[in-house]
Amino acid sequence: MSAEDVYKQLVQSEDSVGLATVYRVLTQFESAGIVERHNFDDGHSVYELAAETHHDHMVDVDTGSVIEFINERIEDLQKEIAEEHGFELVDHELVLYVRKKV
């Protein structure tokens, strides 16, 4: 969800919270490791609850929907590539932009 999505949910539930408060709390949650922030192609941030298991994302370019996936081959390959260049992989974020086949 984006900060605006969270704000709209709060307004619909008749809670009186300002958008600035939503941003501030999400920033605090991110710092505390409760949520993770992602910036996809459209430029605005979306948040998801921090997961114990790493996963990557696919973004449908036609609908904007985000699909989470886990693929051990991709994980292994990224580690191998980092090692081939003399590095240790400490973190990464992979986003595939996709479109349904017709």
C-alpha positions, -999 to +999 in steps of 0.1 A: +000+000+000+011+036-006+009+062+022-021+076+004-038+042+004-033+039+042-046+074+046-077+066+025-084+035+046-082+056+078-105+082+064-131+056+054-129+041+089-136+076+102-103+079+120-090+115+120-053+111+111-035+135+087-015+124+057+017+138+072+011+116+103+008+086+080+041+094+063+058+100+097+046+067+111+055+047+080+090+062+081+093+052+118+080+017+110+105+014+082+134+025+105+122-001+131+121-029+104+083-033+106+077-024+070+097-023+039+095+005+013+097-001-024+099+023-053+086+009-085+086+024-119+059+050-114+081+068-088+059+067-057+067+045-027+047+015-016+050-003+017+046-039+028+050-057+061+086-068+065+089-105+057+112-130+073+118-146+039+133-126+011+112-123-020+113-104-053+086-086-073+070-085-107+050-055-117+023-058-143+029-027-165-007-027-177-025-031-144+001-019-119-005-051-098+025-064-079+032-101-077+057-115-051+078-145-060+107-166-046+132-183-069+162-199-055+180-201-088+179-163-092+191-159-056+220-183-062+229-166-095+230-132-079+254-144-052+276-161-079+277-129-099+287-108-069+314-133-060+328-134-095+334-097-092+350-100-058+321-090-037+298-105-011+261-100-017+246-083+014+212-072+000+194-067-032+160-058-047+148-074-080+118-061-099+106-076-131+083-054-152+059-078-170+029-080-193+004-109-197+010-128-229-018-126-255 
